[in-house]
């Protein structure tokens, strides 16, 4: 996605560093979706704001950081919905391309 919008692709290691380490939180138990840690979901949701800034809000970069950090599967990451983010990305990209095509057709 970064290449599509001609943006710099960020080092996933830098993005992962912005995320909380699950080992720093007390383990409560497990569910079918993964391990539950006290306070981790809130910390992740706060860190998503930092990830958005560091990745130019790239859904693929954010997902890569979450997966490679070991945080996913997390029980509830409310601040990031990959499917919705990608749909929004493509909608905005297609609208931008259409406006550019319209501009070029007029000039």
C-alpha positions in Angstrom: 0.0 0.0 0.0 2.9 2.4 0.7 4.1 2.0 -2.8 0.6 2.7 -4.3 0.5 6.1 -2.6 4.2 6.7 -3.1 4.9 6.8 0.6 7.9 5.6 2.4 7.6 2.0 3.7 8.6 2.0 7.4 10.7 -0.5 9.2 8.3 -2.8 11.0 10.9 -3.0 13.9 10.3 0.7 14.5 6.5 0.2 14.5 6.7 -2.8 16.8 8.8 -0.7 19.3 5.7 1.6 19.7 3.6 -1.3 20.9 3.3 -2.5 24.5 5.0 -5.8 25.3 2.3 -8.4 26.5 4.9 -9.8 28.9 4.7 -6.5 30.9 1.0 -7.2 31.7 -0.4 -9.8 34.1 -1.9 -12.8 32.3 -5.5 -13.5 33.3 -6.1 -16.6 31.2 -6.9 -17.7 27.7 -9.9 -17.8 25.4 -10.5 -19.2 21.9 -9.0 -15.9 20.6 -5.8 -15.9 22.6 -4.3 -15.0 26.0 -6.0 -12.3 28.1 -3.7 -9.8 29.8 -4.8 -7.2 32.4 -4.7 -3.7 30.8 -3.1 -4.8 27.5 -6.1 -4.0 25.3 -6.2 -0.4 26.5 -2.5 0.0 26.0 -2.7 -1.4 22.5 -5.6 0.9 21.6 -3.5 3.9 22.8 -0.5 2.7 20.9 -2.5 2.5 17.7 -2.5 6.3 17.6 1.3 6.3 17.6 1.4 3.5 14.9 -0.9 5.6 12.7 1.5 8.6 13.0 4.6 6.5 12.4 3.2 4.6 9.5 1.3 7.5 7.7 -1.8 5.6 8.7 -1.0 2.6 6.4 -3.3 -0.3 7.4 -0.8 -2.9 6.1 2.0 -1.4 8.1 -0.1 -1.3 11.3 -1.3 -4.9 10.8 2.3 -6.1 10.1 3.4 -4.5 13.4 0.6 -6.0 15.4 1.1 -9.5 13.9 4.9 -9.5 14.1 4.9 -8.2 17.7 2.9 -11.2 18.8 0.0 -9.0 20.0 -2.4 -10.5 17.5 -4.5 -12.3 18.3 -5.6 -9.7 20.9 -9.0 -10.0 22.4 -10.2 -6.5 21.6 -8.3 -3.9 19.5 -11.1 -1.3 19.2 -8.9 1.4 17.6 -8.1 -0.6 14.5 -10.3 -2.5 12.2 -8.2 -3.8 9.3 -11.0 -4.5 6.9 -12.7 -1.1 7.4 -9.3 0.6 7.2 -8.5 -1.1 3.8 -11.9 -0.3 2.4 -11.4 3.4 3.4 -7.9 3.4 1.9 -9.1 2.1 -1.5 -12.2 4.4 -1.5 -9.9 7.5 -0.9 -7.3 6.3 -3.4 -9.9 5.6 -6.1 -11.5 9.0 -5.5 -8.1 10.7 -5.8 -7.4 8.9 -9.0 -10.8 9.9 -10.5 -10.2 13.5 -9.6 -6.8 13.4 -11.2 -8.2 11.8 -14.4 -11.0 14.5 -14.5 -8.4 17.2 -14.1 -6.2 15.8 -16.8 -9.2 15.4 -19.2 -9.9 19.2 -18.7 -6.4 20.4 -19.4 
